[in-house]
Amino acid sequence: MQAVKVYNLRGVDELVFLDVTATLEGRAPDVELIDELADECFMPLTVGGGVRSLDHVRRLLRVGADKVAINTAAAVTPDLVRRAAERFGSQCVVVSIDTRTDDAGTTTVWTHSGTVTARRDPLEWAQEVEALGAGEILLTSIDRDGTMTGYDLETLGRVAGGVSIPVIASGGAGSYDHFAAALDEGAAAVAAASIFHFTEQTPREAKLFLQERRFPVRL
């Protein structure tokens, strides 16, 4: 809760809250917690983790989520994406795509908190969920998440260049240059956590940096 208040003060554009172990542990979304977070969150809020049904989506939107991210359930039951988009609008539906790259350099989609391979190409899967009605894609490199070594620009470029809906880059941001590189590759936005938790860099400084390089930002 304190982190949400800090991000409010720091001018973050949007908050993404993912319960990354909910699916592995068989838990449904914690609607009461999201209700509390939404009361303190004065920016758009995307919520994910354990979302497996239209009822989960409905309940999260009802307590204050602006968008709902679906990951494993989208891969297991793709029709959930279509039904959620038809019922609540594509603008509410974010499909979260997690990727890993093997020793041979092949990048594939993984589900269940990065423990199960979906044996899918990220671009093909992104195009499929776009056709189903997803309004955004949150593209996360599991290999780079938390490393602060930069986004997976190759995969990001392929996916962003192959769909018409916004793609949010996630996993690996460690500098303002990393943000700029992701936007240059076609990302509509960049998601970050470790850079703000473990360094002195701030969201406002990031925006000023990007503004100087002629990227559109909200100050």
N, C-alpha and C positions, 0 to 999 in steps of 0.2 A: 504493500500500500504506500509506503514511504517513497519507493521508486517512482510510482505514478505521479505523486506530488512533485517530485524533483523534475520529471520530464515535462510536466505542465509548465513549470517555471522556466525551463530551458528552451521552450519554443519548439518542441518536437512536433512535426506535422501530423503524425499518426502513430498509434501504439499497436503493436502486434503481440498478443499474449497467447502463447502456445503451451499447453500442458503436454509435454512431449512423452510422458510415460503413461498417459491415460489409456491408450489403446492396449499397450503391452499388459497393463494391470487389469484390463477389462472394466475400466471405470467409465461412467458417463461424464459429460461435462459438469463441472461444479457450478451450477447455476447460481447458487447463493453467493459464492465468491465473486463471480462476474457481476452480479448485482451490486455488490459492495464496491468493486473496482470502478464500475461505470459511474457511480455516484461521485467519485473523486477525479474522474478522467474528463478533462475538458477539451479533448481532441478526438477525432474519429478512432474507434476501437475495433480491431479485428481479433476474433477469438477462435482458437482451434484446439483440438485435442480430444479424442474420444467421441467425436461427432459421427454418429452412425445412422441417423434417421431424420426425417422431416420434423419430427417433434423436437429433437435436440436443436435443430436450426431455429425453429419457431420460438422455443423457450429462451434461447440466447439472445435473439433479436428483441424479444419482449422485455428483457431485463436491461437492455441498453447497448448490446453489441451492434455496431453499424454493419459489420461484415462477419461472415462465418467462414473459417478455413476448413476445408475437408481434404484429408490426405489418404489414409489407408482405405477408408470406406469408399472413396471415389474409385480406387483401383479394384477393390473387391466387388463393388456394386456401382458401376458407372452411371446407371440410370438414376441414382440418387442426385447426381449433379443436375441432370435434366429436370427432374421433378422439383428440386429446390429452386432452380432458376425460374421455372414456370410459376411456382407458387409465390415466391418472395421477390423475384426480379434478379436479373443477372448481376446487378450492381452489388448485391449482398453476398454473392457466392465467389469465394476465392478457392482455387484448387492449389494446395501446397504440394510441390513436387520436390522430393529429396533425391539427390543423386550421389553415386559413388563412382570412382574411376579405378579400374583394376590395373594390375601390373602391365597388361598389354596396351593400356591406354584407352580401353573401351569404357565409356560412361553409360550407366544404366540407372533406371529408376528403382528406388528401394522404398519399402513401406514398413509398417510396424516399428516405428522409431528407428529406422535404419537397420533392422535385423533380418529383413526378408526381401529378396530380390523379386521385383515384378517382371523381370526379363523384358523390359520395355525400353525403347529408345526415348530419351527425354523430349525430343522434338515431336516425334510421332504421338506421344502421349499428350503433349501440350496441344497439338492440333486437334486431337480427339476431344479433349475436355472443352476446348473452345467451341467445337461444333455442338457439344452437349449443352452449352449455354453459360459456361463459367465466365465471369466478368473480369477476373484477374488471375494471374499465376504468381505464386510466391515460389521462386526457384532457389533452393538451398543446396549448396555443396556440403555434404556431410564431412568429407575429407578436410575441408578448409574451415569449417565452423569452429570458432574459438581460437584459431591459429593466428589471426591478424596478419596473414601473409598475402592477402588479396583475394578477390573473387575468382571463381573459375570462369574466366572471360571467354574461353573457347565454347563451352556449353552455353553460356549466357548469350553469346552472339548468335549461335545457331537457333536457339529457342526464340529469342526476341525477334530475329529476322524472319521467322517462319510462322508467326501468328500476328493477328491484328489487335489483340487485347493487351493491356498493360502487363509487363513482366517486371516483378520486383526482385532485384538481386539480393541474395542473402548468403551469408557464410564466408567469412574471411576478411572483412574490412579491418584495416589497421592504420590507415592514414587517409587524409583528404584526397590524395592522389588516387587511391583505390576507388573512392566514390566517383571521381571524374572518369576513370577508366571504364567503370561499369556503365556509366551514362553514355559514354562514347560508343560502347558496344550495343546500345539500343535499349538498355534498361529504362523503364519509365520512372523508377524510383529505386532507392537503395535502403536496405534494412541493415541495422548495425546494433550491436550490444557491447561486446568486449571493449571496443575502442573507447566507449564512454565510461565503462565501469573500471577499466584498469589503466587508463592513461589520462593525461591532463587535457586531452582534446575535447571539444564541446560541440553540441549541435549547432549553436549559433556561429561559431568559428568555421564549421564545415560549410554552412550556408554562405557565409561571406566569401570563403575560398571559391566555392562553385559560382557565385555571382560574378566574381572577378573574371572567371573563365567563360562567362556568357551563358551559363546554364540557368534556366528559369527556376527561381526559388521563391519561397514565401518567407519574408522577413518580418 
